């Protein structure tokens, strides 16, 4: 009976080892890059705040057998770098009825041997991770791997497995898996993207004198963006969070999103607007050589909030004079991570009820006469006002110089010349900003300006303008 029993054991050993397939560190296809299913996934931004020598808890190690293990068989796990001395391996690991005892370690390996029972092919060998706090890292009663941050992430760290049978044959169960499945620590960004959901789009009413201080509809305008987390969110060393080992909740480490909105809003008028962030951001303004930057700084924390930014002109005596305005935006976190790429088109304010034609050049002086006619194709009469600027940069606001009759041609030269003379300008060259205002039909297609001059009653010069071909 004893002899028969021993022969049966040998036959069983041949059977379980002779039909082996490859074991595996299971990959997790939901993460990027593909890695072991137990991998520790760090925030790239948070990991950058950690010292290279900071100790970190490694992941749980799970290895699924591709062969059965019987008494005397050994499993060796090899790490891509030396684990820290604070690592603690369990003395015994049970798989099915098999008892695996730790028999040896080196700086990068640990070996377990089956001392009793049987582990089936397809069963999983697991090294637990019981260290979840800074204090745990030094606790030699708690099992778990410990590595430095640099070793975990700079390579990144990998793990492989090899086996030896009880008769000394090597690698009857080697880990041949999908690419990168042995990677068990990696870093990915904790920031996603911000997408604009609403742009500034107000229309300014400029149809009558003084009315350019209000919108055609409503009293405010808004710009909105929605934030989306990355497809795969890291779990360790998140900026703005404390995972028990890495406390990154200090203000310097927390998420600090910022939205900047550049407008062509005149600096002189910015105090005549109110502005607010629905997400609680603090808005400050800065002069940019005639434009304004609105900077929205959000409360620090672990997340990025969606936001709606509102700008509204004040009313009454504090109301600004509004003009066509363009807006561009940039949204970033922690000063370096761009959430919305580049200078986004954040919308614009347009003007209705007026149209301005720019004339780049008009000479005045002895022997010179001006030829300036307006064609008004709109349905009603409109007022014509002019601002002139001379070669020295001095501006002359001439006010209303004429009324352009509906569906007709109106001479403007005399009114402009008389207005300049009243301001003390009689000789030299000026540019002219000629504004037509008075009804909602006014547009570039309904106003044409003919401009030129006569010299000594014999030579005539034609001057292009923004209504007849000149670009401004």
TORTOR-455958 format. One record per residue (C-alpha): residue number from 1; x, y, z; residue in three letters. Coordinates in Angstrom, 1 decimal. Each point is the difference from the previous one (the first is absolute). Example, Ala and Ser with C-alpha at 12.3 -4.5 7.8 and 13.67 -1.06 7.14 Angstrom:
   k      x      y      z   r
   1   12.3   -4.5    7.8 ALA
   2    1.4    3.4   -0.7 SER
END
This chain:
   k      x      y      z   r
   1    0.0    0.0    0.0 UNK
   2    2.8    2.4    0.8 UNK
   3    1.8   -0.7   -3.2 UNK
   4   -3.2    0.5   -2.0 UNK
   5   -0.8    3.2    1.8 UNK
   6    3.4    1.5   -0.8 UNK
   7   -0.2   -1.0   -3.7 UNK
   8   -3.4    1.7   -0.2 UNK
   9    1.5    3.2    1.3 UNK
  10    2.7    0.0   -2.6 UNK
  11   -2.6   -0.6   -2.7 UNK
  12   -2.0    2.9    1.3 UNK
  13    3.0    2.3   -0.1 UNK
  14    0.7   -0.8   -3.6 UNK
  15   -3.6    0.6   -0.9 UNK
  16   -0.4    3.5    1.6 UNK
  17    3.4    1.3   -1.2 UNK
  18    0.0   -1.5   -3.5 UNK
  19   -3.2    1.8   -1.1 UNK
  20    0.8    3.5    1.3 UNK
  21   -0.8    3.2   -1.7 UNK
  22    1.5    3.4    0.7 UNK
  23   -0.9    1.8    3.2 UNK
  24   -0.9    3.6    0.0 UNK
  25    0.0    3.4    1.7 UNK
  26   -3.4    1.0   -1.1 UNK
  27   -0.2    3.2   -2.0 UNK
  28   -2.5    2.8    0.5 UNK
  29   -1.2    1.2   -3.4 UNK
  30   -1.9    2.9    1.5 UNK
  31    3.2    1.8    0.9 UNK
  32    2.5    1.8   -2.1 UNK
  33    2.7   -1.2   -0.3 UNK
  34   -1.0   -3.7    0.3 UNK
  35    1.3   -1.3    3.3 UNK
  36   -0.6   -2.5    2.7 UNK
  37   -3.5    0.0    1.3 UNK
  38    1.2    0.9    3.5 UNK
  39    2.3    2.8   -1.2 UNK
  40    0.4    3.1    2.1 UNK
  41   -1.0    2.9   -2.3 UNK
  42    1.5    3.3    1.0 UNK
  43   -0.9    3.5   -1.0 UNK
  44    2.8    1.3   -2.2 UNK
  45   -0.5    3.5    1.5 UNK
  46   -0.1   -1.3    3.5 UNK
  47    3.0   -2.3   -0.5 UNK
  48    2.0    3.0   -1.1 UNK
  49   -0.5    1.5    3.5 UNK
  50    1.6   -3.0    1.7 UNK
  51    3.7   -0.5    0.7 UNK
  52    1.7   -2.9   -1.9 UNK
  53    0.8   -1.7    3.3 UNK
  54   -3.5    0.3    1.5 UNK
  55   -1.2   -3.5    1.0 UNK
  56   -3.1   -1.3   -1.7 UNK
  57   -2.2   -3.1    0.5 UNK
  58    0.2   -2.4   -2.9 UNK
  59   -3.1   -1.7   -1.3 UNK
  60   -1.5   -3.4    0.8 UNK
  61    1.8   -2.7   -2.1 UNK
  62   -2.3   -2.5   -1.6 UNK
  63    1.3   -2.8   -2.2 UNK
  64   -2.3   -2.5   -1.7 UNK
  65    1.6   -3.4   -0.5 UNK
  66    0.3   -1.5   -3.4 UNK
  67    0.9   -3.3    1.5 UNK
  68   -0.8   -2.0    3.2 UNK
  69    2.5    0.2    2.9 UNK
  70    0.7   -3.0    2.3 UNK
  71    2.2   -0.6    2.9 UNK
  72    3.6    1.1   -0.7 UNK
  73   -0.9    2.4   -2.9 UNK
  74    1.2    3.5    0.4 UNK
  75   -1.1    3.4   -1.3 UNK
  76    2.5    2.9   -0.3 UNK
  77   -1.2    3.6   -0.5 UNK
  78    2.6    2.5   -1.3 UNK
  79   -0.4    3.7    0.2 UNK
  80    1.5    2.5   -2.4 UNK
  81    1.8    1.8    2.9 UNK
  82    0.8   -0.5    3.6 UNK
  83   -2.9    0.2    2.4 UNK
  84    0.6    2.0    3.3 UNK
  85    1.0   -1.8    3.2 UNK
  86   -3.4    1.0    1.5 UNK
  87   -1.7   -2.5   -2.4 UNK
  88   -1.6   -2.9    1.8 UNK
  89   -0.7   -3.3   -1.8 UNK
  90   -2.5   -2.4    1.6 UNK
  91    1.7   -3.1    1.4 UNK
  92   -2.8   -2.2   -1.4 UNK
  93   -2.3    0.4   -3.0 UNK
  94   -2.9   -2.4   -0.5 UNK
  95   -1.3   -0.9   -3.5 UNK
  96   -2.7   -2.6   -0.1 UNK
  97    1.4   -2.7    2.4 UNK
  98    3.6    0.9   -0.8 UNK
  99    2.1    1.6    2.7 UNK
 100    2.7    2.2   -1.5 UNK
 101    2.8    0.9    2.5 UNK
 102    2.5    2.8   -0.6 UNK
 103    3.4   -1.6   -0.3 UNK
 104    2.3    2.7   -1.2 UNK
 105    0.3    3.7   -1.1 UNK
 106    2.5    2.2   -1.7 UNK
 107   -0.1    3.8   -0.6 UNK
 108   -2.3   -0.6   -3.0 UNK
 109   -1.5   -3.5    0.4 UNK
 110   -2.1   -2.1    2.3 UNK
 111   -0.4   -3.8   -0.2 UNK
 112   -2.9   -2.1    1.3 UNK
 113   -0.1   -3.9    0.1 UNK
 114   -3.0   -2.3    0.4 UNK
 115    0.4   -1.9    3.2 UNK
 116   -3.4   -1.7    0.0 UNK
 117   -3.2   -0.4   -2.1 UNK
 118   -0.7    0.9   -3.7 UNK
 119   -0.6    3.3   -1.9 UNK
 120   -2.0   -0.4   -3.2 UNK
 121    0.8    1.5   -3.3 UNK
 122   -2.0    3.2   -0.3 UNK
 123    0.1    0.7    3.7 UNK
 124    1.5    3.3    1.2 UNK
 125    3.0    0.6    2.3 UNK
 126   -0.3    3.3    1.8 UNK
 127    2.4    2.1    2.0 UNK
 128   -2.3    2.3    2.1 UNK
 129    0.6    3.7    0.5 UNK
 130   -0.9    1.1    3.5 UNK
 131    1.9    3.2    0.2 UNK
 132   -2.3    3.0   -0.7 UNK
 133    1.5    2.8    2.2 UNK
 134    3.3    1.6    0.6 UNK
 135    0.2   -1.8    3.4 UNK
 136   -0.7   -3.3   -1.7 UNK
 137    3.1    0.2   -2.2 UNK
 138    2.2   -0.6    3.0 UNK
 139   -2.3   -2.5    1.7 UNK
 140    1.6   -3.5   -0.4 UNK
 141   -3.2   -1.7    1.1 UNK
 142   -1.8    1.1   -3.2 UNK
 143    0.8   -1.7   -3.2 UNK
 144    0.6    1.9   -3.2 UNK
 145    2.6    1.2   -2.4 UNK
 146    1.7    3.4    0.5 UNK
 147    2.0    1.9   -2.7 UNK
 148    1.3    3.5   -0.5 UNK
 149   -2.0    2.3   -2.3 UNK
 150    2.9    0.0   -2.5 UNK
 151    0.2   -3.7   -0.2 UNK
 152   -3.7   -0.5   -0.4 UNK
 153   -0.5    2.6   -2.7 UNK
 154    3.2    1.0   -1.8 UNK
 155    0.4   -3.3   -1.8 UNK
 156   -2.9   -0.9    0.5 UNK
 157    0.4   -3.0    2.3 UNK
 158   -0.9   -3.5   -1.2 UNK
 159   -0.5   -3.4    1.5 UNK
 160    0.6   -3.5   -1.6 UNK
 161   -0.5   -3.5    1.2 UNK
 162    1.9   -3.3   -0.5 UNK
 163   -0.5   -3.5    1.4 UNK
 164    2.0   -3.1    0.9 UNK
 165   -1.5   -3.5    0.4 UNK
 166    0.7   -2.3    2.8 UNK
 167    2.4   -2.0   -2.2 UNK
 168    2.0    3.1   -0.9 UNK
 169   -1.4    0.8   -3.4 UNK
 170   -0.3    3.8   -0.5 UNK
 171   -2.8    2.2   -1.3 UNK
 172   -2.8   -2.5   -0.4 UNK
 173   -2.3    3.1    0.6 UNK
 174    1.5    3.2   -1.4 UNK
 175   -1.9    3.3   -0.4 UNK
 176   -0.5    0.7   -3.6 UNK
 177   -2.7    2.6   -0.2 UNK
 178   -1.1    3.0   -2.1 UNK
 179    2.5    2.8   -0.3 UNK
 180    0.5    2.1    3.1 UNK
 181   -2.2   -2.2    2.2 UNK
 182    2.9   -0.4    2.5 UNK
 183    0.1    3.8    0.5 UNK
 184   -1.5    0.6    3.5 UNK
 185    0.5    3.7    0.5 UNK
 186   -0.5    2.9   -2.4 UNK
 187   -1.0    3.6   -0.1 UNK
 188   -2.7    1.7   -2.1 UNK
 189   -1.4    3.5    0.1 UNK
 190   -2.7    0.8    2.5 UNK
 191   -1.3    2.8   -2.2 UNK
 192   -2.5   -0.4   -2.8 UNK
 193   -1.2    2.7   -2.4 UNK
 194   -2.2    3.1    0.1 UNK
 195   -2.4    0.6   -2.9 UNK
 196   -1.8    3.2   -0.7 UNK
 197   -3.8   -0.3    0.2 UNK
 198   -1.0    3.6   -0.5 UNK
 199    1.8    3.0   -1.4 UNK
 200   -0.6    3.7    0.6 UNK
 201   -2.4    1.1   -2.7 UNK
 202   -1.8    3.2    1.1 UNK
 203   -1.1    2.6   -2.5 UNK
 204    0.5    3.6    0.9 UNK
 205   -2.8    2.5   -0.8 UNK
 206    1.6    2.9   -1.8 UNK
 207   -3.0    1.2   -1.9 UNK
 208   -0.4    3.4    1.7 UNK
 209    2.3    2.4    1.8 UNK
 210    0.9   -1.3    3.4 UNK
 211   -1.7   -3.4   -0.5 UNK
 212    3.4   -1.8   -0.5 UNK
 213    0.0   -0.4    3.8 UNK
 214   -2.5   -2.9   -0.1 UNK
 215   -0.4   -3.4   -1.6 UNK
 216   -2.8   -0.5   -2.5 UNK
 217   -1.3   -2.9    2.2 UNK
 218    0.8   -0.6    3.7 UNK
 219    2.4    1.7    2.4 UNK
 220    2.9   -2.5    0.1 UNK
 221    1.9   -2.5   -2.0 UNK
 222    1.6   -3.3    0.9 UNK
 223    2.8   -2.3   -0.9 UNK
 224   -0.1   -3.7    1.2 UNK
 225    2.2   -3.0   -0.1 UNK
 226   -0.4   -3.6    1.2 UNK
 227    2.8   -2.0    1.4 UNK
 228    0.4   -3.8   -0.7 UNK
 229    2.3   -2.3    2.1 UNK
 230    2.5   -2.1   -1.9 UNK
 231   -1.2   -3.3   -1.4 UNK
 232    2.0   -1.8    2.7 UNK
 233    0.4    1.8    3.3 UNK
 234    3.2   -0.6    2.1 UNK
 235   -0.6   -1.1    3.6 UNK
 236    3.3    0.8    1.7 UNK
 237    1.8    3.3    0.8 UNK
 238   -2.9    2.1   -1.3 UNK
 239    0.6    3.8    0.2 UNK
 240   -2.4    1.3    2.6 UNK
 241   -0.5   -3.3    1.8 UNK
 242    1.5   -2.2    2.8 UNK
 243    0.2   -3.7   -0.9 UNK
 244    1.5   -0.9    3.4 UNK
 245    3.6    0.0   -1.1 UNK
 246    0.1    3.1   -2.3 UNK
 247   -1.7    3.0    1.5 UNK
 248   -0.3    2.6   -2.8 UNK
 249   -2.7    2.1    1.5 UNK
 250    2.2    3.0    0.8 UNK
 251   -0.8    3.1   -2.0 UNK
 252    3.2   -0.3   -2.0 UNK
 253   -0.8   -3.5   -1.1 UNK
 254   -3.8    0.3   -0.5 UNK
 255   -1.7    0.4   -3.3 UNK
 256   -0.1    3.6   -0.9 UNK
 257   -1.8    0.5   -3.3 UNK
 258    0.1    3.3   -1.7 UNK
 259   -2.0    1.4   -2.9 UNK
 260    1.2    3.1   -1.8 UNK
 261   -2.2    1.9   -2.4 UNK
 262    1.5    2.7   -2.2 UNK
 263   -2.4    2.6   -1.4 UNK
 264    0.3    3.1   -2.1 UNK
 265   -2.0    1.8    2.7 UNK
 266    1.5    3.4    0.5 UNK
 267    2.0    0.3    3.3 UNK
 268   -1.6    3.3    0.8 UNK
 269   -3.4   -1.7    0.2 UNK
 270    0.8   -3.2    1.9 UNK
 271   -1.1    1.6    3.3 UNK
 272   -3.4    0.5   -1.5 UNK
 273   -0.7   -3.7   -0.3 UNK
 274   -0.9   -2.7    2.5 UNK
 275    1.3   -3.5   -0.4 UNK
 276   -0.5   -3.2    1.9 UNK
 277    1.0   -3.7    0.0 UNK
 278   -2.8   -2.5    0.8 UNK
 279    2.6   -2.5    1.3 UNK
 280    1.3    2.5    2.6 UNK
 281    3.1    1.1   -1.9 UNK
 282    1.6    3.3    1.0 UNK
 283    0.2    2.3   -3.0 UNK
 284    2.7    2.7   -0.5 UNK
 285    0.6    2.2   -2.9 UNK
 286    3.2    1.3   -1.7 UNK
 287    0.8    2.6   -2.7 UNK
 288    1.5   -1.4   -3.1 UNK
 289    0.9    3.1   -2.0 UNK
 290   -3.6    1.0   -0.6 UNK
 291   -1.6   -3.4    0.5 UNK
 292   -1.1   -1.7    3.2 UNK
 293    0.9   -3.5    1.4 UNK
 294   -2.5   -1.5    2.4 UNK
 295    1.8   -2.7    2.1 UNK
 296   -2.2   -2.4    1.9 UNK
 297    1.8   -1.9    2.8 UNK
 298   -2.0   -2.9    1.5 UNK
 299    0.2   -1.3    3.6 UNK
 300    2.6   -2.7    0.4 UNK
 301   -1.1   -3.6    0.5 UNK
 302    0.1   -3.3   -1.7 UNK
 303   -2.4    0.7   -2.9 UNK
 304   -0.6    2.4   -2.9 UNK
 305   -3.4    1.6    0.0 UNK
 306   -2.2    0.8   -3.0 UNK
 307   -0.6    3.8   -0.1 UNK
 308   -2.1    2.7   -1.5 UNK
 309    1.6    3.5   -0.1 UNK
 310   -2.3    2.9   -0.2 UNK
 311    0.8    3.6   -1.2 UNK
 312   -2.6    2.7    0.3 UNK
 313    0.3    3.8   -0.7 UNK
 314   -1.1    2.2    2.9 UNK
 315   -3.0    2.3   -0.6 UNK
 316   -0.9    3.6    0.7 UNK
 317    2.8    2.5    0.4 UNK
 318    2.6   -2.8    0.3 UNK
 319   -1.0   -1.6   -3.4 UNK
 320    2.9   -0.4   -2.4 UNK
 321    0.0    0.8   -3.7 UNK
 322    0.2   -3.4   -1.6 UNK
 323    1.6   -0.9   -3.3 UNK
 324    0.4   -3.2   -2.0 UNK
 325    2.2   -2.3    2.1 UNK
 326    1.8   -3.3   -0.6 UNK
 327    0.8   -2.6    2.8 UNK
 328    2.6   -2.7    0.1 UNK
 329    0.5   -2.5    2.9 UNK
 330    2.6   -2.4    1.4 UNK
 331   -0.7   -2.4    2.8 UNK
 332    2.8   -1.8    2.0 UNK
 333    0.7   -1.7    3.3 UNK
 334    3.0    0.7    2.3 UNK
 335    1.5    2.4   -2.5 UNK
 336    1.2   -2.7   -2.3 UNK
 337   -2.6   -2.6   -0.9 UNK
 338   -2.2    1.4   -2.9 UNK
 339   -3.6   -1.1    0.3 UNK
 340   -1.2    1.8   -3.1 UNK
 341    2.6    0.3   -2.7 UNK
 342    1.2    3.3   -1.4 UNK
 343   -1.9    3.3   -0.1 UNK
 344   -3.5   -1.2   -0.3 UNK
 345   -2.6    2.1   -1.8 UNK
 346   -2.1    1.1    2.9 UNK
 347   -2.4    2.0   -2.1 UNK
 348   -0.6    3.6   -0.8 UNK
 349   -2.3    3.0    0.5 UNK
 350   -1.4    1.4   -3.2 UNK
 351   -1.7    3.3   -0.7 UNK
 352   -3.3    0.6   -1.7 UNK
 353   -1.5    3.4   -1.0 UNK
 354    3.2    1.5   -1.1 UNK
 355    2.8   -0.4   -2.5 UNK
 356    3.5    1.7    0.1 UNK
 357    1.9    0.7   -3.2 UNK
 358    3.7    0.7    0.4 UNK
 359    1.8    2.4   -2.3 UNK
 360    3.8   -0.2    0.3 UNK
 361    0.9    3.3   -1.5 UNK
 362   -1.5    3.4   -0.8 UNK
 363    2.1    3.2   -0.6 UNK
 364   -1.1    3.5    1.0 UNK
 365    1.5    3.4   -0.8 UNK
 366    0.3    2.7   -2.5 UNK
 367   -0.9   -1.0   -3.6 UNK
 368   -1.6   -3.3    1.3 UNK
 369   -3.7   -1.0    0.0 UNK
 370   -1.5   -3.2    1.2 UNK
 371   -2.4   -2.4   -1.8 UNK
 372   -1.9   -2.0    2.5 UNK
 373   -3.5   -1.4   -0.8 UNK
 374   -2.0   -2.6    1.9 UNK
 375   -2.5   -2.4   -1.7 UNK
 376   -2.6   -1.3    2.5 UNK
 377   -1.9   -3.0   -1.4 UNK
 378   -1.8   -0.7    3.3 UNK
 379   -3.7    0.7    0.6 UNK
 380    0.3    3.1    2.1 UNK
 381    2.2    3.1    0.6 UNK
 382    3.1   -0.5    2.2 UNK
 383    2.2    2.4    1.8 UNK
 384    3.6    0.3   -1.0 UNK
 385    2.7    0.8    2.6 UNK
 386    3.8    0.2   -0.5 UNK
 387    3.1   -0.4    2.0 UNK
 388    3.2    1.3   -1.7 UNK
 389    3.6   -0.7    1.0 UNK
 390    2.9    2.1   -1.3 UNK
 391    3.6   -0.9   -0.6 UNK
 392    1.0    0.8    3.5 UNK
 393   -2.5   -2.4    1.4 UNK
 394   -2.4    2.7    1.2 UNK
 395   -3.7   -1.0   -0.3 UNK
 396   -2.9    2.3   -0.8 UNK
 397   -3.5   -1.2    0.9 UNK
 398   -2.1    2.0   -2.5 UNK
 399   -3.3   -1.4    1.2 UNK
 400   -2.9   -0.2   -2.4 UNK
 401    1.0    1.7   -3.3 UNK
 402   -3.0   -0.9   -2.2 UNK
 403   -3.1   -2.2   -0.5 UNK
 404    0.3   -2.5   -2.8 UNK
 405   -3.4   -0.2   -1.7 UNK
 406   -1.5   -3.4   -0.5 UNK
 407    0.4   -1.5   -3.5 UNK
 408    2.0    3.1   -1.1 UNK
 409    3.5    1.6   -0.3 UNK
 410    1.1    2.6    2.6 UNK
 411    3.0    2.3   -0.2 UNK
 412    2.1   -0.1    3.2 UNK
 413    3.1    2.0   -1.0 UNK
 414   -1.3    3.4    1.2 UNK
 415   -1.2   -1.2    3.4 UNK
 416    3.3   -1.8    0.7 UNK
 417    2.1    3.0   -1.1 UNK
 418   -2.0    2.4    2.1 UNK
 419    0.3   -2.3    3.0 UNK
 420    3.8   -0.2   -0.3 UNK
 421    0.2    3.7   -0.3 UNK
 422   -2.0    0.4    3.2 UNK
 423    2.5   -2.3    1.7 UNK
 424    2.9    2.2   -1.3 UNK
 425    1.2   -2.3   -2.7 UNK
 426    0.2    1.5   -3.5 UNK
 427    3.2   -1.4   -1.6 UNK
 428    1.6   -3.4   -0.1 UNK
 429   -1.1   -3.6   -0.4 UNK
 430   -2.5   -2.0    2.0 UNK
 431   -1.6   -3.4    0.1 UNK
 432   -3.8   -0.1    0.4 UNK
 433   -2.2   -2.5    1.9 UNK
 434   -3.5    0.7   -1.5 UNK
 435   -2.8   -1.6    2.0 UNK
 436   -3.5   -0.4   -1.4 UNK
 437   -2.6   -0.6    2.7 UNK
 438   -3.7   -0.1    0.1 UNK
 439   -1.8   -3.3   -0.8 UNK
 440    0.4   -3.7    0.2 UNK
 441    0.4   -0.2   -3.8 UNK
 442    3.4    1.7    0.0 UNK
 443    2.8   -2.4   -1.0 UNK
 444    3.0   -0.1   -2.4 UNK
 445   -2.4   -0.9   -2.8 UNK
 446   -2.2    3.0    0.5 UNK
 447    2.6    2.8    0.3 UNK
 448    2.6    1.1   -2.6 UNK
 449    2.4    2.9    0.3 UNK
 450    1.6    1.7   -3.0 UNK
 451    3.2    1.8    1.0 UNK
 452    2.5    2.1   -1.9 UNK
 453    1.4    3.6   -0.3 UNK
 454    0.8    2.7   -2.5 UNK
 455    3.4    1.8   -0.2 UNK
 456    0.0    3.5   -1.5 UNK
 457   -3.2   -0.7   -1.8 UNK
 458    1.8   -2.2   -2.5 UNK
 459    1.3   -3.2    1.5 UNK
 460   -2.4   -2.5    1.7 UNK
 461    1.2   -2.7    2.4 UNK
 462   -2.1   -3.1    0.7 UNK
 463    0.2   -1.3    3.6 UNK
 464   -0.9   -3.6    0.8 UNK
 465   -2.0   -0.7    3.3 UNK
 466   -1.3   -3.0    1.8 UNK
 467   -3.3    0.1   -1.9 UNK
 468    1.5    0.0   -3.5 UNK
 469    3.0   -2.3    0.2 UNK
 470    2.4    1.0    2.7 UNK
 471    0.7   -2.5    2.8 UNK
 472    0.1    1.2    3.6 UNK
END
